[in-house]
Amino acid sequence: MIVTIDGVAASGKSSVASGVARRLNIPYVSSGLLYRAATLLALEAGTDLGDAPALIALLSGSPLRLEPLPEGNRIFLTPVGEQETGAERDLTADAHTSAVDAGVSALAQLPELREWVNAQLRALTPPFVAEGRDMGTAVFPQAQAKFFLTASPRVRALRRVKERLEDVAEVEAALVARDAKDKAQSAPAADAQLIDTSTLDLSGVIAAVLRGLHQ
Ligand code: C5P
């Protein structure tokens, strides 16, 4: 079984996917974390976020491992020279900075990078809950149940500033800008159930998804 949960930036996808996955006792998979880790590596290496061949070369030499657990996803890098020792660097926290937020959409619009992410996602063994922008459309069109989360920009910004000490208006503007850049890959699937989470708390959204699974 594959359940997809797509939605706009900071609509609560990861928390909802985690809550649903825990109830179903299966992992959830964060596709955004793969785009974020690729962006982080490019920023650190000084690679142009629009240069697909250079990015693919960088990623080919930087083995990443996504750990998709029900409680949360982590992503690890085996640094150059550490293949023998197996020592890994946990990229998860560094992949969630504002610098990565600001750059990730440029990389995510490159078809070659989308193929790189999608190949890793399709290699995973179901069952799982897949969370992102295009899980129900491009990556897992065969999913048994699909959801698309929305919320007003102000509500999303208020939720995000609880995680990061930043100005609400600035965060809201950055979210709206990122939505615009991600628009091409962010349409709900024709068979997705839409959930506006603006007036719901986390447990309310999880309950709505679980109800939707039985429809
Ligand atoms: O979901 P999250 O905010 O972590 O995603 C980070 C970025 O990765 C998005 O802004 C988008 O550019 C890209 N992304 C994507 N397709 C997905 C998941 C994420 O383009 N399925």
py3Dmol code that shows the C-alpha trace and the ligand (Angstrom):
import py3Dmol

protein = """\
ATOM      1  CA  MET A   1       0.000   0.000   0.000  1.00  0.00           C
ATOM      2  CA  ILE A   2       1.170   3.534  -0.827  1.00  0.00           C
ATOM      3  CA  VAL A   3      -0.546   6.639   0.614  1.00  0.00           C
ATOM      4  CA  THR A   4       0.528  10.011  -0.808  1.00  0.00           C
ATOM      5  CA  ILE A   5       0.348  13.310   1.070  1.00  0.00           C
ATOM      6  CA  ASP A   6       1.233  16.302  -1.070  1.00  0.00           C
ATOM      7  CA  GLY A   7       0.806  19.987  -0.387  1.00  0.00           C
ATOM      8  CA  VAL A   8       2.185  23.502  -0.390  1.00  0.00           C
ATOM      9  CA  ALA A   9       5.226  24.592   1.658  1.00  0.00           C
ATOM     10  CA  ALA A  10       4.782  24.341   5.436  1.00  0.00           C
ATOM     11  CA  SER A  11       1.267  22.912   5.136  1.00  0.00           C
ATOM     12  CA  GLY A  12       2.183  20.338   7.776  1.00  0.00           C
ATOM     13  CA  LYS A  13       2.884  17.479   5.363  1.00  0.00           C
ATOM     14  CA  SER A  14       5.747  15.915   7.354  1.00  0.00           C
ATOM     15  CA  SER A  15       3.956  16.012  10.703  1.00  0.00           C
ATOM     16  CA  VAL A  16       0.735  14.687   9.178  1.00  0.00           C
ATOM     17  CA  ALA A  17       2.578  11.988   7.199  1.00  0.00           C
ATOM     18  CA  SER A  18       4.386  10.939  10.366  1.00  0.00           C
ATOM     19  CA  GLY A  19       1.154  10.824  12.390  1.00  0.00           C
ATOM     20  CA  VAL A  20      -0.649   8.779   9.730  1.00  0.00           C
ATOM     21  CA  ALA A  21       2.348   6.466   9.287  1.00  0.00           C
ATOM     22  CA  ARG A  22       2.532   5.818  13.021  1.00  0.00           C
ATOM     23  CA  ARG A  23      -1.173   4.978  13.137  1.00  0.00           C
ATOM     24  CA  LEU A  24      -0.744   2.587  10.211  1.00  0.00           C
ATOM     25  CA  ASN A  25       2.529   1.269  11.625  1.00  0.00           C
ATOM     26  CA  ILE A  26       4.422   1.856   8.379  1.00  0.00           C
ATOM     27  CA  PRO A  27       7.249   4.309   7.490  1.00  0.00           C
ATOM     28  CA  TYR A  28       6.771   7.654   5.839  1.00  0.00           C
ATOM     29  CA  VAL A  29       9.074   8.974   3.144  1.00  0.00           C
ATOM     30  CA  SER A  30      10.027  12.650   2.852  1.00  0.00           C
ATOM     31  CA  SER A  31      10.808  13.435  -0.795  1.00  0.00           C
ATOM     32  CA  GLY A  32      11.601  17.039   0.132  1.00  0.00           C
ATOM     33  CA  LEU A  33      14.501  15.834   2.272  1.00  0.00           C
ATOM     34  CA  LEU A  34      16.227  14.430  -0.829  1.00  0.00           C
ATOM     35  CA  TYR A  35      15.835  17.774  -2.649  1.00  0.00           C
ATOM     36  CA  ARG A  36      17.037  19.579   0.478  1.00  0.00           C
ATOM     37  CA  ALA A  37      20.105  17.347   0.970  1.00  0.00           C
ATOM     38  CA  ALA A  38      21.085  17.762  -2.697  1.00  0.00           C
ATOM     39  CA  THR A  39      20.763  21.554  -2.306  1.00  0.00           C
ATOM     40  CA  LEU A  40      22.830  21.549   0.877  1.00  0.00           C
ATOM     41  CA  LEU A  41      25.643  19.598  -0.783  1.00  0.00           C
ATOM     42  CA  ALA A  42      25.576  21.961  -3.784  1.00  0.00           C
ATOM     43  CA  LEU A  43      25.708  25.058  -1.568  1.00  0.00           C
ATOM     44  CA  GLU A  44      28.602  23.600   0.426  1.00  0.00           C
ATOM     45  CA  ALA A  45      30.495  22.629  -2.753  1.00  0.00           C
ATOM     46  CA  GLY A  46      29.781  25.955  -4.466  1.00  0.00           C
ATOM     47  CA  THR A  47      27.974  24.165  -7.322  1.00  0.00           C
ATOM     48  CA  ASP A  48      25.525  26.276  -9.364  1.00  0.00           C
ATOM     49  CA  LEU A  49      21.959  25.249  -8.417  1.00  0.00           C
ATOM     50  CA  GLY A  50      20.946  25.495 -12.091  1.00  0.00           C
ATOM     51  CA  ASP A  51      23.783  23.357 -13.488  1.00  0.00           C
ATOM     52  CA  ALA A  52      22.229  19.893 -13.833  1.00  0.00           C
ATOM     53  CA  PRO A  53      25.304  17.988 -15.117  1.00  0.00           C
ATOM     54  CA  ALA A  54      27.500  19.424 -12.322  1.00  0.00           C
ATOM     55  CA  LEU A  55      24.852  18.628  -9.702  1.00  0.00           C
ATOM     56  CA  ILE A  56      24.426  15.037 -10.925  1.00  0.00           C
ATOM     57  CA  ALA A  57      28.228  14.598 -10.911  1.00  0.00           C
ATOM     58  CA  LEU A  58      28.376  15.958  -7.357  1.00  0.00           C
ATOM     59  CA  LEU A  59      25.588  13.627  -6.178  1.00  0.00           C
ATOM     60  CA  SER A  60      27.091  10.594  -7.931  1.00  0.00           C
ATOM     61  CA  GLY A  61      30.204  11.029  -5.813  1.00  0.00           C
ATOM     62  CA  SER A  62      28.249  11.661  -2.582  1.00  0.00           C
ATOM     63  CA  PRO A  63      26.290   8.574  -1.540  1.00  0.00           C
ATOM     64  CA  LEU A  64      23.155   9.637   0.371  1.00  0.00           C
ATOM     65  CA  ARG A  65      21.036   7.332   2.503  1.00  0.00           C
ATOM     66  CA  LEU A  66      17.464   8.270   3.392  1.00  0.00           C
ATOM     67  CA  GLU A  67      16.221   6.690   6.618  1.00  0.00           C
ATOM     68  CA  PRO A  68      12.413   6.678   6.356  1.00  0.00           C
ATOM     69  CA  LEU A  69      11.087   5.906   9.836  1.00  0.00           C
ATOM     70  CA  PRO A  70       7.503   6.518  11.037  1.00  0.00           C
ATOM     71  CA  GLU A  71       8.710   9.065  13.650  1.00  0.00           C
ATOM     72  CA  GLY A  72      10.767  11.119  11.218  1.00  0.00           C
ATOM     73  CA  ASN A  73      13.129  10.972   8.282  1.00  0.00           C
ATOM     74  CA  ARG A  74      16.872  11.471   8.445  1.00  0.00           C
ATOM     75  CA  ILE A  75      19.393  11.707   5.640  1.00  0.00           C
ATOM     76  CA  PHE A  76      23.023  10.667   5.845  1.00  0.00           C
ATOM     77  CA  LEU A  77      26.058  11.271   3.637  1.00  0.00           C
ATOM     78  CA  THR A  78      29.088   9.035   3.354  1.00  0.00           C
ATOM     79  CA  PRO A  79      31.841  11.648   2.884  1.00  0.00           C
ATOM     80  CA  VAL A  80      34.588  11.152   0.277  1.00  0.00           C
ATOM     81  CA  GLY A  81      37.292   8.932   1.768  1.00  0.00           C
ATOM     82  CA  GLU A  82      34.969   7.409   4.377  1.00  0.00           C
ATOM     83  CA  GLN A  83      33.543   4.596   2.203  1.00  0.00           C
ATOM     84  CA  GLU A  84      35.903   2.156   3.890  1.00  0.00           C
ATOM     85  CA  THR A  85      35.114   3.165   7.455  1.00  0.00           C
ATOM     86  CA  GLY A  86      31.355   3.511   6.886  1.00  0.00           C
ATOM     87  CA  ALA A  87      31.363   6.778   8.890  1.00  0.00           C
ATOM     88  CA  GLU A  88      28.362   8.899   7.946  1.00  0.00           C
ATOM     89  CA  ARG A  89      27.457  12.559   8.378  1.00  0.00           C
ATOM     90  CA  ASP A  90      23.847  13.314   9.407  1.00  0.00           C
ATOM     91  CA  LEU A  91      22.684  16.133   7.062  1.00  0.00           C
ATOM     92  CA  THR A  92      19.126  16.379   8.413  1.00  0.00           C
ATOM     93  CA  ALA A  93      19.420  19.537  10.535  1.00  0.00           C
ATOM     94  CA  ASP A  94      21.583  21.408   8.022  1.00  0.00           C
ATOM     95  CA  ALA A  95      19.046  20.586   5.280  1.00  0.00           C
ATOM     96  CA  HIS A  96      16.378  22.666   7.059  1.00  0.00           C
ATOM     97  CA  THR A  97      18.018  26.104   7.124  1.00  0.00           C
ATOM     98  CA  SER A  98      16.640  29.234   5.435  1.00  0.00           C
ATOM     99  CA  ALA A  99      19.567  29.129   2.971  1.00  0.00           C
ATOM    100  CA  VAL A 100      18.416  25.695   1.779  1.00  0.00           C
ATOM    101  CA  ASP A 101      14.766  26.891   1.724  1.00  0.00           C
ATOM    102  CA  ALA A 102      15.798  29.769  -0.549  1.00  0.00           C
ATOM    103  CA  GLY A 103      17.816  27.620  -2.988  1.00  0.00           C
ATOM    104  CA  VAL A 104      15.980  24.312  -3.175  1.00  0.00           C
ATOM    105  CA  SER A 105      13.305  25.313  -5.723  1.00  0.00           C
ATOM    106  CA  ALA A 106      15.948  26.197  -8.336  1.00  0.00           C
ATOM    107  CA  LEU A 107      17.439  22.708  -8.129  1.00  0.00           C
ATOM    108  CA  ALA A 108      13.998  21.050  -7.906  1.00  0.00           C
ATOM    109  CA  GLN A 109      12.898  22.522 -11.232  1.00  0.00           C
ATOM    110  CA  LEU A 110      15.615  20.622 -13.132  1.00  0.00           C
ATOM    111  CA  PRO A 111      14.175  17.470 -14.797  1.00  0.00           C
ATOM    112  CA  GLU A 112      17.472  15.594 -14.257  1.00  0.00           C
ATOM    113  CA  LEU A 113      17.323  16.272 -10.521  1.00  0.00           C
ATOM    114  CA  ARG A 114      13.671  15.238 -10.339  1.00  0.00           C
ATOM    115  CA  GLU A 115      14.578  11.957 -12.048  1.00  0.00           C
ATOM    116  CA  TRP A 116      17.438  11.457  -9.559  1.00  0.00           C
ATOM    117  CA  VAL A 117      15.041  11.895  -6.607  1.00  0.00           C
ATOM    118  CA  ASN A 118      12.246   9.859  -8.194  1.00  0.00           C
ATOM    119  CA  ALA A 119      14.544   6.904  -8.918  1.00  0.00           C
ATOM    120  CA  GLN A 120      15.462   6.730  -5.233  1.00  0.00           C
ATOM    121  CA  LEU A 121      11.828   6.941  -4.160  1.00  0.00           C
ATOM    122  CA  ARG A 122      10.668   4.262  -6.590  1.00  0.00           C
ATOM    123  CA  ALA A 123      13.403   1.927  -5.300  1.00  0.00           C
ATOM    124  CA  LEU A 124      11.770   1.873  -1.840  1.00  0.00           C
ATOM    125  CA  THR A 125       9.651  -1.100  -0.854  1.00  0.00           C
ATOM    126  CA  PRO A 126       6.001  -0.373   0.073  1.00  0.00           C
ATOM    127  CA  PRO A 127       4.054  -0.038   2.293  1.00  0.00           C
ATOM    128  CA  PHE A 128       4.747   3.626   3.109  1.00  0.00           C
ATOM    129  CA  VAL A 129       3.271   7.104   3.242  1.00  0.00           C
ATOM    130  CA  ALA A 130       5.040   9.344   0.666  1.00  0.00           C
ATOM    131  CA  GLU A 131       5.068  13.074   1.315  1.00  0.00           C
ATOM    132  CA  GLY A 132       5.964  15.931  -1.052  1.00  0.00           C
ATOM    133  CA  ARG A 133       4.585  17.890  -4.000  1.00  0.00           C
ATOM    134  CA  ASP A 134       4.144  15.355  -6.802  1.00  0.00           C
ATOM    135  CA  MET A 135       3.909  12.012  -4.992  1.00  0.00           C
ATOM    136  CA  GLY A 136       0.309  11.409  -6.125  1.00  0.00           C
ATOM    137  CA  THR A 137       0.874  12.690  -9.668  1.00  0.00           C
ATOM    138  CA  ALA A 138       4.335  12.013 -11.130  1.00  0.00           C
ATOM    139  CA  VAL A 139       5.954   9.534  -8.743  1.00  0.00           C
ATOM    140  CA  PHE A 140       3.267   7.176  -7.410  1.00  0.00           C
ATOM    141  CA  PRO A 141       0.195   7.650  -9.639  1.00  0.00           C
ATOM    142  CA  GLN A 142      -0.814   4.097  -8.668  1.00  0.00           C
ATOM    143  CA  ALA A 143      -1.123   5.011  -4.935  1.00  0.00           C
ATOM    144  CA  GLN A 144      -4.181   3.587  -3.170  1.00  0.00           C
ATOM    145  CA  ALA A 145      -5.065   6.870  -1.410  1.00  0.00           C
ATOM    146  CA  LYS A 146      -3.980  10.444  -2.161  1.00  0.00           C
ATOM    147  CA  PHE A 147      -4.295  13.642  -0.148  1.00  0.00           C
ATOM    148  CA  PHE A 148      -3.366  17.262  -0.864  1.00  0.00           C
ATOM    149  CA  LEU A 149      -2.967  19.698   2.031  1.00  0.00           C
ATOM    150  CA  THR A 150      -3.430  23.455   1.824  1.00  0.00           C
ATOM    151  CA  ALA A 151      -3.522  26.250   4.414  1.00  0.00           C
ATOM    152  CA  SER A 152      -3.482  30.032   4.190  1.00  0.00           C
ATOM    153  CA  PRO A 153       0.002  31.610   3.901  1.00  0.00           C
ATOM    154  CA  ARG A 154      -0.385  33.385   7.276  1.00  0.00           C
ATOM    155  CA  VAL A 155      -1.349  30.186   9.107  1.00  0.00           C
ATOM    156  CA  ARG A 156       1.613  28.374   7.554  1.00  0.00           C
ATOM    157  CA  ALA A 157       3.994  31.197   8.469  1.00  0.00           C
ATOM    158  CA  LEU A 158       2.740  31.192  12.062  1.00  0.00           C
ATOM    159  CA  ARG A 159       3.318  27.436  12.299  1.00  0.00           C
ATOM    160  CA  ARG A 160       6.824  27.769  10.869  1.00  0.00           C
ATOM    161  CA  VAL A 161       7.969  30.534  13.233  1.00  0.00           C
ATOM    162  CA  LYS A 162       7.216  28.188  16.104  1.00  0.00           C
ATOM    163  CA  GLU A 163      10.021  25.968  14.722  1.00  0.00           C
ATOM    164  CA  ARG A 164      12.428  28.774  13.796  1.00  0.00           C
ATOM    165  CA  LEU A 165      12.796  32.145  15.533  1.00  0.00           C
ATOM    166  CA  GLU A 166      12.071  34.363  12.538  1.00  0.00           C
ATOM    167  CA  ASP A 167       9.776  37.242  11.595  1.00  0.00           C
ATOM    168  CA  VAL A 168       6.247  36.089  10.572  1.00  0.00           C
ATOM    169  CA  ALA A 169       5.868  38.508   7.647  1.00  0.00           C
ATOM    170  CA  GLU A 170       9.268  37.545   6.252  1.00  0.00           C
ATOM    171  CA  VAL A 171       8.549  33.835   6.628  1.00  0.00           C
ATOM    172  CA  GLU A 172       5.150  34.302   4.958  1.00  0.00           C
ATOM    173  CA  ALA A 173       6.734  36.140   2.008  1.00  0.00           C
ATOM    174  CA  ALA A 174       9.371  33.407   1.630  1.00  0.00           C
ATOM    175  CA  LEU A 175       6.705  30.663   1.690  1.00  0.00           C
ATOM    176  CA  VAL A 176       4.602  32.422  -0.944  1.00  0.00           C
ATOM    177  CA  ALA A 177       7.709  32.896  -3.128  1.00  0.00           C
ATOM    178  CA  ARG A 178       8.638  29.203  -2.753  1.00  0.00           C
ATOM    179  CA  ASP A 179       5.053  28.123  -3.628  1.00  0.00           C
ATOM    180  CA  ALA A 180       5.306  30.172  -6.832  1.00  0.00           C
ATOM    181  CA  LYS A 181       8.624  28.555  -7.790  1.00  0.00           C
ATOM    182  CA  ASP A 182       7.299  25.049  -6.976  1.00  0.00           C
ATOM    183  CA  LYS A 183       4.000  25.579  -8.809  1.00  0.00           C
ATOM    184  CA  ALA A 184       4.851  23.379 -11.815  1.00  0.00           C
ATOM    185  CA  GLN A 185       5.147  20.210  -9.698  1.00  0.00           C
ATOM    186  CA  SER A 186       2.539  21.087  -7.056  1.00  0.00           C
ATOM    187  CA  ALA A 187      -0.854  20.396  -8.629  1.00  0.00           C
ATOM    188  CA  PRO A 188      -3.124  17.965  -6.755  1.00  0.00           C
ATOM    189  CA  ALA A 189      -3.812  14.645  -8.481  1.00  0.00           C
ATOM    190  CA  ALA A 190      -7.283  14.426 -10.035  1.00  0.00           C
ATOM    191  CA  ASP A 191      -8.129  11.656  -7.557  1.00  0.00           C
ATOM    192  CA  ALA A 192      -6.617  13.376  -4.457  1.00  0.00           C
ATOM    193  CA  GLN A 193      -8.745  14.407  -1.470  1.00  0.00           C
ATOM    194  CA  LEU A 194      -8.123  18.097  -0.675  1.00  0.00           C
ATOM    195  CA  ILE A 195      -7.836  19.083   3.000  1.00  0.00           C
ATOM    196  CA  ASP A 196      -7.660  22.757   4.020  1.00  0.00           C
ATOM    197  CA  THR A 197      -5.773  22.606   7.322  1.00  0.00           C
ATOM    198  CA  SER A 198      -6.089  26.331   8.181  1.00  0.00           C
ATOM    199  CA  THR A 199      -8.598  25.746  10.972  1.00  0.00           C
ATOM    200  CA  LEU A 200      -7.481  22.264  12.020  1.00  0.00           C
ATOM    201  CA  ASP A 201      -4.807  21.290  14.512  1.00  0.00           C
ATOM    202  CA  LEU A 202      -2.381  18.446  13.767  1.00  0.00           C
ATOM    203  CA  SER A 203      -4.543  15.709  15.284  1.00  0.00           C
ATOM    204  CA  GLY A 204      -7.535  17.047  13.328  1.00  0.00           C
ATOM    205  CA  VAL A 205      -5.674  16.758  10.028  1.00  0.00           C
ATOM    206  CA  ILE A 206      -4.403  13.263  10.867  1.00  0.00           C
ATOM    207  CA  ALA A 207      -7.950  12.202  11.747  1.00  0.00           C
ATOM    208  CA  ALA A 208      -9.241  13.652   8.446  1.00  0.00           C
ATOM    209  CA  VAL A 209      -6.640  11.655   6.487  1.00  0.00           C
ATOM    210  CA  LEU A 210      -7.419   8.447   8.394  1.00  0.00           C
ATOM    211  CA  ARG A 211     -11.143   8.959   7.703  1.00  0.00           C
ATOM    212  CA  GLY A 212     -10.314   9.587   4.043  1.00  0.00           C
ATOM    213  CA  LEU A 213      -8.435   6.273   3.847  1.00  0.00           C
ATOM    214  CA  HIS A 214     -11.666   4.403   4.405  1.00  0.00           C
ATOM    215  CA  GLN A 215     -13.684   6.260   1.757  1.00  0.00           C
TER     216      GLN A 215
END
"""
ligand_1 = """\
21
C5P
O 8.557 19.611 1.499
P 9.766 20.467 1.688
O 9.431 21.886 2.043
O 10.792 19.889 2.594
O 10.431 20.509 0.241
C 11.550 21.308 -0.041
C 11.559 21.662 -1.516
O 11.817 20.507 -2.309
C 10.278 22.258 -2.083
O 10.191 23.658 -1.889
C 10.385 21.911 -3.568
O 11.216 22.836 -4.246
C 11.115 20.586 -3.541
N 10.211 19.444 -3.647
C 9.721 19.114 -4.895
N 8.975 17.983 -5.050
C 8.704 17.189 -4.003
C 9.172 17.520 -2.702
C 9.909 18.678 -2.558
O 9.949 19.832 -5.865
N 8.006 16.075 -4.186
"""
view = py3Dmol.view(width=600, height=400)
view.addModel(protein, "pdb")
view.setStyle({"model": 0}, {"cartoon": {"style": "trace"}})
view.addModel(ligand_1, "xyz")
view.setStyle({"model": 1}, {"stick": {}})
view.zoomTo()
view.show()
